Amino acid sequence: MGVRAKTIYVCSACGAQQPKWAGQCGDCGAWNTLQETLAETPGKVSPRLAGYAGEGPSRVQALREVVLDEEARTGTGLGELDRVLGGGLVPGSVVLLGGDPGIGKSTLLLQTVVHLGAALGTLYVTGEESLKQVSLRARRLHLQAGGLRLLTETSVERILDVARTEKPQVMVVDSIQTVYTEQLQSAPGAVGQLRESTAQLVRYAKQTGTSLFLVGHVTKEGTLAGPRVLEHMVDTVLYFEGDSGSRFRVIRAVKNRFGAVNELGVFAMTETGLKEVSNPSAIFLSRHEEEVCGSVVMVTREGSRPLLVEVQALVDESHGGNPRRVSLGLEQNRLAMLLAVLHRHGGIAMFDQDVFLNVVGGVRITEPASDLAVLLAALSSFRNRPIPSDWVVFGEVGLAGEIRPVPAGQERLREAAKHGFKRAIVPKANTPKRAISGMEILPASRLEDAIEGM
């Protein structure tokens, strides 16, 4: 056995270092913040991919002197996953995939490595399942995975020893929370174990040009478990979203060094695995047989893709002292702010009404282009007056009652026209210079204009 690396304890609150663990940090006084980690020692790292720090003596270069080589990308076999990754898999890239238990992370990666295995060397490392369990999943999904290389291991040192022997071009580690390094004494999943195990795997990926997938657990709040430093260490962070009881799944890129962030990929879970959804707008629209109150269709934008979603509102008389403001898929504080704008600049008070808001399909909308749709949906329910089903709405509403323009307005309108919508209420600044065939545009510069146009 080799000599155990020296470990120290670092305070997660102030960064102070201690040689031994203690309940309280001696520098800042915080309790239970000392985390075991490896003492940094100067070492030589020689990444195979040029341009990374640590590959040798470095020198200052002018930007024009940097030689740009086109990144060779490999298709994963799933077009929606390629879209989220920025066009395919890049050699030496490290992708962290997080999501709720049972949402389909292992299924997606198993489908991916089986497809890539036809042309590239692959290695699937599982620390949570046995080889029989992985084999049963592949059989259930009807995958031709006879040549897939599998390894059940949780020690990062032994994983890397096998990888240096196998020399895979694509490797999956499922999951990073089960992996540990023998140089630390803490249990797998601890902050120090996560940080050091990920660092060793990332270093190996950069040295050898191996494309690496890491599966990460998520907390109750839906964020990746463990220190946020993991997200800084990897190249791409993907979140698997959606209700495990629903057929549809959404993958969102929140960080991507090789493509656009907030790009969205939509899948449907079937008996044979995840299938791409070629027209995702269709799954977020209810298409009621008759017009209903409180329903408005808006065009949101996820990455480079305009997406039609239905916003539903229910306004009902409140029988309590504090009217409820419940929002699913949109920020709740923004709903309260918009209702105040509606009262101040639209003359419509809902201070004695419960307001419930939902975005159909479980998609989350984070952009302010949904403001106008939220207000018109709430107003439609409050007045018990339906908005025609062939109308589409988008626009940001300011605190002064003005309707601000949103990015890519013309692309949003073209997407709506493609799905048969006939009329659009949009910010005046987003009015297209050329008429869109089959669509009437109603520009609005103030909230009062949009209310009158209903």
N, C-alpha and C positions, 0 to 999 in steps of 0.2 A: 504494500500500500504506500502511496505517496504521502508526503507531508501535508497535513491539513492546512488549508489557507487560513491566514489570520483574519479573524472576524472582529468587528467593532459594533457598537450600538449607537445609532444616530437618532436624534430627536426629530420626529416628523413635524414638530411645531416650529423649532428655531434652528435646526440643523446642527446643533452641538453634538460632539462625539464623545462617547464614554467607553472605557475599556471593558466595563462589566454592566450587566443589566441592573437597573434599579427601578422602583416604582415611580419615582419622581425625577424629572430632569433637574440636575443641579444648576443649570444656567437660567432657564426661564421659569422653572417651577411647575411645569405642566405634568399631569399625572398620566401614566400608561402610554407614553408617546415614544419610548425608546424601542427601535426596531433593529433586529439583527441584520447586518449587511457585511459584505466582504470589504476589507481594507483595500483601498486602491493602491496597486503597485504598478510601477512603470513597466509596461510590456510592449512588445513589438507586434503589431497587427498588420497583416498584409492582405487586404481585400483584393480579390481578383478583379472586381469591377473598378475601372479607373475613375479617379476623381473623388474618392471617399477619403475622409480624414484618417490618418494612421497608416497609409499605404507606404510611407517612406518619407525621406526628407522632402519638404514642400517648399515652394517658392511662390512669390507673388506674381500673378499674371493679369494682364489686361483682359477684359471680357471679350474683346474681339479676337484674342489669341486662342480662346477655348475652342477646341474642335468638337463640333456637334455631330454625333452619330445618331441616325434614326433608330429608336428603340424597337427591336424586333418583338412583336407581340404575338402571342399564341392564343387562338380561340379556345374557349372552355367547353364549347358545345352547347352552351346556353346563351342565346343572344342577349337576354336581359341582364345576365351576370356580366357579360362583356361590356355592356353599356355602362353599368355601375363602376366597373374597373377602369373605364376610360378607353375601351377598345380591345381589351384582351389582357392576357397575363404577361407581365414583364419579367425577364430573367433577373434573379436577385431581389425581387420585391417581396416584402413581408406584409401579409394581409391578416388583420385581426377581425374575426367575425363574431359578433355578440348577438344574443337573443334569448328569449324565455325558454325554459325547458319544454321540449316536445314540439317546438315550432318548426323544426325541419333543418337545423344546421348540419347535423351529421348526414342527413339524406342528401342535401344539396352537395356537400363536399364529396360524398361517395359517388354520386353521379358524375361530378366533375373529374375526379381522378380516374374513374373507369374510362371516360371519353378520352382524356389526355394520355392514358396508358397505351393507347393504340400507336402513338407516335413518339412519346417521351417516356423515360424511366420515372416511375412514381413509387412513393412509399407512404403508406397510411399507418400512422402511429396512434394507437388508441390507449388511453390510460383509464377509461371508464367502462369499457366493454370488453368482453372476451372475443377471441377469434370466431367462435361459433355464432355469437350475436351479430357480428358484422357480416358473416356469411349468410345468416338467415335474412338480414335486411336486404342484402344484394339479391337473394333469391326471390324475396317478396316483391322487389322492384323490377324483376325480370332483367337484371343487368348481366351482360356477358363479362363477368369479372373474374374469370378463371385465372388470369395471369396477374391479378393485382397483388402486390407485395404488401403484406401486413406485418405489424409488429405490435405486441402488447408490452409496453414498458413505461415507467414513470421517472426513471433516473435520467436526467438530461445528459449526463456523461455517457451512459450506455447508449442512449438514443444517437448521440453524435458519433460514437464509435461505429455503430451499425451503419449510419448514413455515410461515413467515410469509406466504408467497405462497399455498400450498395451503389453509391454515387447517383442518387436520384436527381432528376431535374425538377421534379415537383414533389413536395413533401407536405403532409397534413399532420398536425399535432392536435389531438382531440382528448382532453382540453388542457389549456395551459395551467389551470388551477390544480390539476392532479400531478403536474411535473415538479420535481424537486432537484436540487443540486446537493451532492454529498458534502460540499464544502461548508454548508450551513447546518445547524442543528435544529432549526425551527421546523415545524410541520409543513407539509405541502399546502399551498394556498396562502401562507403568510406573506406579508408585504415583501420581506427580503427575498424569500424564495421566488416569488413572481418576478421581481425585478432582475435577479441574477440569472434565473433560468431563461427568461426572455432575452437578456443581453447575450447569453451564449448562443442561443438559436439564431438571433439576428446576425451576430458576428459570423457564424457559419454560413448563413445564406449569402452574405456579402462577399465572403471569401471564395465561395464556390460557384456563385451565380445561380443557386437553387431558388426556385419560387416556393415560398413557404406560406402555408395557411395555418393560423392559430385560432382555435375556438375558445371563446371567453364566456364565462358565466356572467349573468347580470344580477343586479340587486333588485329589491322590491320596487325601487323608483324607476327601473328600466335602464340604468346606466351600467357600464361594464364594471364588474367587481374588481377590487384591487386598486392600487395607486394609479392616478391619472398619468403617471410617467410612462405607463405601458403604451398609451396612445401616442406619446411623443416618440417612442422608440421605433414604432412600426411605420411603414409607408402609407398604408391604407387602413381605415377603420370603417367597417360596414356594420349596420344594425339591421337585424331581422325583426320586422314589426308585423303586427297583426294578431288577431285572436286565434288561439290554437283550436278553438271550436269552429272557426270559419274555414272555408276552402281556400281563401286568398291570402297570400303572403306578400309583403313588400320589403325589399332590401333598399336601404338608404345609405349612401356614402356621406359620412360626416367629415372625413379627411381623406385626401387622395393626392399624393405627390405626382401621380402620373395621369391625372384627369380632373374633371370638374367635380366639386363637392356638391352635396344635396342632389346628386343624380339619383333617379329612382328606377328600380326594376320590379316588375309585378309578376308574380307566379300564382299558379293554382295547384293546390295539393290534390293529387289523384292517387288511385291505388297503385300506380306504377311510378310514383315519385312526383317531383315538381315539374310542372309544364309551364312554358312561357305563355303570357297573356298578350296577344298581339294588339288588342284594342283595349287598353286598360280603362279608358273613359267609360266604356259600356258597363263595367262592373260597379261604378260609383253612382250610376243613375238609376233611380227606381222605375222611371217610365210608368207613372200611374195611369190607370185606364181612364180616369177622369181627373180634372183639376182639383187640387187640394190646397187648403190654406196652410200657410207657414212653410212652404217649400219653394226654394229658389236655387237655380243652377248657376254656378259660377265657374270661371276658368282660372285655375291656379297654375303655377309654373314650378315644376320640380326639375332642377338642373336645366337641361336643354329641352325638356318636354312639356308642352302645354297639356293640362289634364282637366277634364270636365268632372266636377264633383257636385253633389247635391247637398245644400245646407238646409237643415230643417229646424224650425223653431216652434215652440209651444208656449204661448202666453196665457196664463190662467190667473184668476183672482186669488190673491194671497189671503189666507186665513190666520196667519201668524203675525207676530210683531215685526219680524225681519223677513221681507220677501227674499225668496231663494234665487240665486243666480248660478245655474249649473251649466257647464260647458264641456262637451266631449269632442276632442279633436281641435279645439281652439283655446287660446289662453283665456282663463276666466276673468282676470283683471281687465283685459281688453274689452270683454263683453260689458262689464260695468261702466267702463269709460264711454263706450259707444252709446249706451242707453242714456247717459247724461248728456251727450251731444244731441241725441234725438229730442230730448226734452228741451234743451236750451235753444236749439236752432230749428227744430221741427215743430215745436209746440205740442209734442205728444208725450204725456207723462205716464210712466209705468212704475212709479214708486210704490204702488199698492198691488203690483202684479208679480207672480212667480214667472221667471223666464228660464226655459230649458232650451239648450241648443245642442245640436248633434250634427256631425259630418258623416254622411252615409258611407259605409264600407270600411270604417275604422282608420281612414287616412288622417294624418295630422297636418294641419295647415299652419305654417309659421309666418307667412308673409302677410303684410297689411292689405293686400289686394282683396282680401275677403271682407273688409269692413262694410262696404256698401251692401253686399249680399246678406250679411248678418242683420243689418238694420231693416232691410226690406222684407226679409223672412219674418222677423219679429213683428213688424208692422202688419204684414199680411195675416198673421195669426191673431193679432190684437183686434184688427178690424173685421176678422172673419171674412176676408175678401181674397180669393185665390189669385195668384199671379199666373198668367198663361204659361202653359208648359213649354212653349216654343220661345220663351224669353231667356236671355242669359245676362248676367250682371257681374261686373267687377269694378273695383276702384278703392282707393284709400281715402278715408274720411279724417280730416283734421279736426282739432279741437275748436277751431273757429267756424266749423261748418262747411269748409271748402272741400271739394272732391279733388284729390291729387292724382296725377297720372301714375301709372305703374309700368315697369319695364315690359318690353315685347308685347305691346298692346295689339299690334296687327297680327302677330302669330296666334295670339289667343282668339281673336275674332275669326281667323281662318279655320282654326280647329273647331270652333262652335258651328260655323257654316257647314263644315264637312259632316257634322252630325245632324244637320237639318234644322238648326235654330234659325228663326226668322227675324227676331228683333233683339237688340242689345242696348242696355243702358250702361254707358261707359263714361269715364272722365272726358271732359271736353278736349283736353290736350292729347288724348289717345284716339281722337277721331281720325280715321284713315284718310289719306289724301285722295286715294282712288276708291270708288265705291266697291263694296264686296257683293258679288252677285248673289241675289236671293236673300239679302239681309238688310234690314232697316236699322240705322244707327241713331240712337237717341243720346246726344251728348249732354252732360250735366256738369256745371261748374260749382254748384252749391247743392247742399243736401235738400233744400226746398225744391230744386228743379227735379231731382230724382223722385221725390215723393209725388209731385204733380204728374210725373210721367207714368205712374202706376195705373 
